Amino acid sequence: MIPILILAAGQSTRMQGIDKVMIPISGVPLLRRQIDCATGIGPVFVALPGVDHPRMSALHGTTATPLYVRHAAKGIGHTLREAVGELPPCDAFMIALCDLVSLTNNDLQDLVHAMVSHPNHVVWRGATCDGKPGHPVIFSATLRPAFANLTGDQGASDIIHAHKANTYLHRFIDDRARHDLDTPQDWAAWIKKSGQ
């Protein structure tokens, strides 16, 4: 059981005014779908832009804990710095992007199993079937202090790069580790293809 941090504090700047994390998938907002996807693996935390943000409604009826990021507009680095700092004590924690629409609960469980099966690493990362690194990512708590220095829009890429030699890539069956939807065109194509 490890904490799972879902990043949902971004501004969806490429969505032309549409809040992508609230787009309904099978009748529920994407953010709620991602919370449900993570449920049962560990305590779920959701990074949000503020207490009064409309995205809060996606947490209603769940056990997810909101983490309000004061400086989310400054970039994902600030979000990670603030949110990871608020996670409870743990041996490792998972970071999941809220817009990877193809990931399932089984995928997240498989990544946790990979961590348990390959303990001599400090980063465990989802990857495509051909080995391209993606998400979600599990970090050993030994790396947690490094998150206190993050800023801007680079996310945790510097931390991951610094520990590339100690990163385990867990390959999923397809490209779901990198299948994010960032534009209205991406969404329209995916909805047409998936029949949502």
C-alpha positions in Angstrom: 0.0 0.0 0.0 1.7 3.2 -1.2 0.3 6.7 -1.6 -0.8 7.6 -5.1 -0.7 11.3 -6.1 -2.9 12.2 -9.0 -1.8 15.5 -10.7 -4.9 17.5 -11.5 -3.7 21.1 -10.8 -2.8 22.0 -14.3 -4.6 24.6 -16.4 -5.3 22.5 -19.6 -3.8 25.4 -21.6 -4.0 23.5 -25.0 -7.7 22.6 -24.6 -9.1 25.9 -25.8 -11.1 26.6 -22.6 -12.2 23.0 -22.0 -11.3 21.5 -18.7 -10.1 18.1 -19.9 -10.0 16.4 -16.5 -13.8 17.0 -16.2 -14.6 15.6 -19.6 -17.0 12.6 -19.0 -15.8 9.1 -19.9 -18.5 6.4 -19.6 -20.6 8.9 -17.7 -18.1 10.1 -15.1 -15.5 12.9 -15.2 -12.0 11.8 -16.3 -10.6 12.8 -12.9 -13.1 10.6 -11.1 -12.3 7.8 -13.4 -8.6 8.1 -12.5 -9.4 8.2 -8.8 -11.4 5.0 -9.2 -8.6 3.5 -11.1 -6.2 4.1 -8.2 -8.6 3.0 -5.5 -7.6 -0.1 -3.5 -3.9 0.2 -4.3 -3.1 2.8 -1.6 -4.4 6.1 -0.2 -5.2 8.4 -3.1 -4.3 12.1 -3.0 -5.3 14.6 -5.7 -3.4 17.8 -6.4 -5.9 20.6 -7.1 -5.6 24.3 -7.9 -7.7 25.4 -5.0 -10.5 24.5 -2.5 -13.2 26.1 -4.5 -12.2 24.8 -7.9 -14.9 22.9 -9.9 -12.7 19.8 -10.0 -13.4 19.2 -6.4 -16.8 17.8 -7.4 -15.0 14.8 -8.9 -13.8 13.8 -5.4 -17.3 13.7 -3.9 -18.2 10.2 -2.8 -14.6 9.0 -2.9 -12.0 8.5 -0.2 -9.4 10.6 -2.1 -7.7 13.5 -0.2 -7.4 16.8 -2.0 -4.1 18.7 -1.8 -4.5 22.3 -2.6 -1.5 23.7 -4.6 -1.0 27.4 -4.0 1.3 28.0 -7.0 0.0 25.5 -9.5 0.0 28.1 -12.2 3.8 28.3 -12.0 4.2 24.8 -13.4 4.1 21.1 -12.6 7.4 21.4 -10.7 5.7 23.6 -8.2 2.8 21.2 -8.0 5.1 18.3 -7.3 7.1 20.2 -4.8 4.0 21.2 -2.7 2.0 18.0 -3.1 4.8 15.5 -2.5 5.7 17.5 0.6 2.2 16.9 2.0 2.1 13.1 1.4 2.2 11.0 4.6 5.4 9.1 5.7 5.9 6.1 3.3 8.6 3.9 1.8 7.6 4.8 -1.8 4.9 6.8 -3.6 3.3 6.8 -7.0 2.7 9.8 -9.2 0.0 9.5 -11.8 -1.0 11.9 -14.5 -4.8 12.5 -14.7 -5.0 12.4 -18.5 -3.7 9.0 -19.3 -7.0 7.6 -20.4 -6.0 4.0 -21.1 -4.5 3.0 -17.8 -6.4 0.6 -15.6 -6.4 -0.4 -11.9 -4.6 -3.6 -13.0 -1.8 -1.6 -14.7 -1.2 0.4 -11.5 -1.2 -2.8 -9.4 1.3 -4.4 -11.9 3.6 -1.4 -11.4 3.5 -1.9 -7.6 4.2 -5.6 -8.1 7.2 -4.6 -10.3 8.5 -2.5 -7.5 8.2 -5.3 -5.0 9.8 -7.8 -7.4 12.7 -5.5 -8.3 13.6 -3.8 -4.9 17.1 -2.8 -5.9 15.9 0.3 -7.8 14.8 3.8 -6.7 12.4 4.6 -9.6 9.9 2.2 -11.2 8.3 3.6 -14.3 5.5 2.5 -16.7 6.7 2.1 -20.3 5.2 1.3 -23.7 5.5 -2.2 -25.1 8.6 -1.2 -27.0 10.3 0.3 -23.9 9.6 4.0 -24.2 9.4 5.5 -20.6 6.1 7.0 -19.5 3.7 7.0 -16.5 2.8 6.3 -13.8 6.1 6.5 -11.9 6.9 5.1 -8.4 9.6 6.9 -6.4 11.5 5.5 -3.4 11.0 7.8 -0.5 14.8 8.2 -0.4 14.3 10.6 -3.4 11.6 12.6 -1.6 13.9 15.4 -0.5 14.8 16.2 -4.1 11.2 17.2 -4.8 11.5 20.1 -2.4 13.8 21.8 -5.0 11.5 21.5 -8.1 10.2 24.5 -10.0 8.8 25.3 -13.4 7.4 23.0 -16.0 10.1 20.2 -16.1 8.3 18.1 -13.5 10.4 15.4 -12.0 12.5 14.7 -15.1 15.7 15.9 -13.5 15.2 13.5 -10.6 14.5 10.6 -13.0 17.4 11.4 -15.2 19.8 11.6 -12.2 18.7 8.0 -11.3 18.4 6.6 -14.7 20.8 3.7 -13.8 18.5 2.7 -10.9 15.2 3.0 -12.8 13.2 -0.1 -13.7 10.9 0.1 -16.7 7.8 -1.9 -16.5 6.4 -2.5 -20.0 2.6 -2.4 -20.5 0.9 -4.2 -23.4 0.7 -1.1 -25.6 1.3 2.7 -25.6 -1.0 3.4 -22.6 2.0 4.7 -20.5 2.3 7.6 -22.9 -1.3 7.9 -24.3 -2.3 11.3 -23.0 -4.9 13.7 -24.6 -3.8 17.3 -24.6 -5.9 19.0 -27.3 -9.6 19.0 -28.5 -8.4 17.2 -31.6 -6.8 14.5 -29.5 -10.0 14.0 -27.6 -12.2 13.9 -30.7 -10.0 11.3 -32.3 -9.9 9.1 -29.2 -13.7 9.4 -28.6 -14.3 8.4 -32.2 -12.0 5.5 -32.0 -13.0 4.2 -28.5 -16.7 4.8 -28.9 -17.0 6.8 -25.7 
